[in-house]
């Protein structure tokens, strides 16, 4: 059993309260999310849970919790959710996008490719074709919301430790690492796209 220090427990409790608070649409988040280190949570309504093939969680259960050691705005909004809808594929650099892609591939018609087509490898970190990546981004913008918590630089509790406690408490269904319950369907769906990326021939 993991022993959690008082500092980590207190910080995690505060983080959970903040993450249960104000939620922003993706486009709003590009302006409202702070450029600080911290945690973020991804939220969605029952229809989105259903589209992902997941049993809707309670209102206090996010789909995913992650951290940024530098800037929530940069890592969270721009990389994972591509608020600017840039031309470059983002999925190869984002584990949460790969999870969304894996569960939405049948309904959205998404197809995996190697993250680097010129030097194929690391197929578990698959990417998507540009048009598929854009379709995924549009789905996320239409259905997801974000909440954040900023980690104080002066805190004695490490962000990684706080994230571990928060994930254990919320048990978000799209988290694989640190999740307290198994994810067989998500792992299988991600493995299927990794296999597709491995067989990509251009």
KALIN-V809221 format. One record per run of one state. SS is the DSSP state (hx for helix, st for strand, lp for the rest). FROM is the first residue (numbers start at 1). TO is the last residue. If there is no record, write none. Layout:
[[SS:FROM:TO] [SS:FROM:TO]]
This chain:
[[lp:1:5] [hx:6:19] [lp:20:23] [st:24:25] [hx:26:32] [lp:33:37] [st:38:44] [lp:45:45] [hx:46:51] [lp:52:63] [st:64:68] [lp:69:71] [hx:72:80] [lp:81:90] [hx:91:93] [lp:94:94] [hx:95:108] [lp:109:111] [st:112:113] [lp:114:116] [hx:117:119] [lp:120:122] [hx:123:125] [lp:126:126] [st:127:128] [lp:129:129] [hx:130:143] [st:144:150] [lp:151:158] [hx:159:170] [lp:171:183] [hx:184:198] [lp:199:202]]
